[in-house]
Amino acid sequence: MVWKPHVTVAAIIEQDNRFLCVEEETPNGLQFNQPAGHFEENEDLITAIKREVNEETAWQFEPQNIISIQLWRKNPEFPTFIRICFSGQCHNYNPNQKLDDGIIATHWLTREEVALQQHRLRSPLVLTSIDDYLNGHRYPLSLIKSFLDLNHE
């Protein structure tokens, strides 16, 4: 069997010193996460993060920066993840939109409120990403280059 890491995207969305978080059902019970999810076949990373934010929060998202590219594994028995964390702004909220399966609610939480839920965070990357954002980590979206369906002859 070929080993492959899971590729995911996540969004840091801050408004009035609060961060948009999702509360979701997981095998470990209800946990908090950034809007995040798996990169899907035939999409680029920008499309992936816009789709994930919309599916999980009913907000339209415009990424503005990359906060970090994270390599994470809980322990050797667990899968490895490559997570691209974006920051940006959201607009056009649709309160009537059904959220993704497993998403119980969205919350706007301060950094301190997220830290108080540390025992319920989906991974340590949730708080690490907020801290990276608050510490000014910003990288241009131009770091991402997509070369899908190019015909090289």
Buried (B, 14 or more C-beta within 10 A) or exposed (E): EEEEEEBBBBBBBBEEEBBBBBBBEEEEEEBBBBBBBEBEEEBBBBBBBBBBBBBBBBBBBBBEBBBBEBEBEEEEEEEEBBBBBBBBEBEEEEEEEEBBEEBEEBBBBBBEBBBEBEEBBBBEBBBBBBBBBEEEBEBEEEEBEEEEEEEEE
